[in-house]
Every structure is written in structure tokens, then in C-alpha cells.
Amino acid sequence: VMGAGAPGLSFGDGAHKCPGSTIAILETDVFLTKLFALPGVAMATPPRVSFNDAIGGYELRGLVVTAGTD
């Protein structure tokens, strides 16, 4: 199957660019920073980063997060 696949954080570009994309990226950064600062929360496997020509952007795949107790 050709195409971009399932969307994640997709904001478009040009005339159809999401006007709230900057805020959404900032919110995501704050959330992930606070999440990974919690005791017992860790990245078990780092993501694979690749460039997707169909969407003209980067993809993160395979990130595994553990939430154990300390």
C-alpha cells in the first residue's frame, strides 16, 4: 500500500498548515519532559528515526517506555 500511513503528529504545510502546530509541539515537549522525570519511567528502547519522503518529515518508530516502581 502506497501513501503516508497512519498519522501521528501531522500538521500539514503551506496554505493548509495547522495554525496551532507550534503550541502542540511545545505541549508535547513539556509532557514528555515531565513524564521522563517521574521516578521509574524510562526509555527501554530508543526510537528508530527515519525520513518519510511521502510526508516530507521525520518518523519515530519503536519507542518503548517502561513504568516500573522504585
TORNUTOR-396987 format. One record per residue (C-alpha): residue number from 1; residue in three letters; z, x, y. Coordinates in Angstrom, 1 decimal. Example, Ala and Ser with C-alpha at 12.3 -4.5 7.8 and 13.67 -1.06 7.14 Angstrom:
1:ALA:7.8:12.3:-4.5
2:SER:7.1:13.7:-1.1
END
This chain:
1:VAL:0.0:0.0:0.0
2:MET:-1.0:1.4:3.4
3:GLY:1.0:0.9:6.6
4:ALA:4.2:1.8:8.2
5:GLY:6.5:0.2:5.7
6:ALA:9.9:-1.4:6.4
7:PRO:11.1:-0.9:10.0
8:GLY:14.3:0.8:10.8
9:LEU:14.9:1.7:14.5
10:SER:11.4:0.8:15.7
11:PHE:10.9:0.4:19.5
12:GLY:7.1:0.4:19.9
13:ASP:5.4:2.4:22.7
14:GLY:3.1:1.9:25.7
15:ALA:2.9:-1.6:27.1
16:HIS:4.9:-3.0:24.2
17:LYS:7.8:-0.5:24.3
18:CYS:11.2:-2.0:23.9
19:PRO:13.0:-2.0:27.3
20:GLY:16.3:-1.6:25.5
21:SER:15.4:1.3:23.3
22:THR:17.4:3.9:25.4
23:ILE:20.6:1.7:25.1
24:ALA:20.0:1.1:21.4
25:ILE:19.7:4.9:20.7
26:LEU:22.9:5.5:22.8
27:GLU:24.8:2.8:20.9
28:THR:23.6:4.4:17.6
29:ASP:24.8:7.8:18.7
30:VAL:28.2:6.5:19.7
31:PHE:28.6:4.6:16.5
32:LEU:27.6:7.5:14.2
33:THR:29.8:10.0:16.2
34:LYS:32.8:7.7:15.8
35:LEU:32.0:6.9:12.1
36:PHE:31.8:10.5:11.1
37:ALA:35.0:11.3:13.0
38:LEU:37.0:8.9:10.7
39:PRO:39.2:10.6:8.0
40:GLY:37.5:10.5:4.6
41:VAL:34.0:9.7:5.9
42:ALA:31.5:12.4:5.2
43:MET:27.8:13.0:4.7
44:ALA:27.4:13.5:0.9
45:THR:23.7:14.5:1.1
46:PRO:21.8:15.3:4.3
47:PRO:18.7:13.2:5.0
48:ARG:15.1:14.2:4.4
49:VAL:13.4:14.3:7.8
50:SER:9.6:13.8:7.9
51:PHE:7.0:12.8:10.4
52:ASN:5.2:9.5:9.7
53:ASP:1.7:9.5:11.2
54:ALA:1.3:5.8:10.8
55:ILE:4.1:5.1:13.3
56:GLY:3.9:8.3:15.3
57:GLY:7.6:9.0:14.7
58:TYR:10.2:10.6:12.5
59:GLU:11.8:9.1:9.5
60:LEU:15.2:9.8:7.9
61:ARG:15.4:9.1:4.2
62:GLY:18.1:9.6:1.5
63:LEU:21.2:10.0:3.7
64:VAL:24.3:9.3:1.5
65:VAL:27.6:8.7:3.2
66:THR:30.9:8.7:1.3
67:ALA:34.1:6.9:2.5
68:GLY:36.9:8.3:0.5
69:THR:40.6:8.2:1.3
70:ASP:42.6:11.2:2.5
END
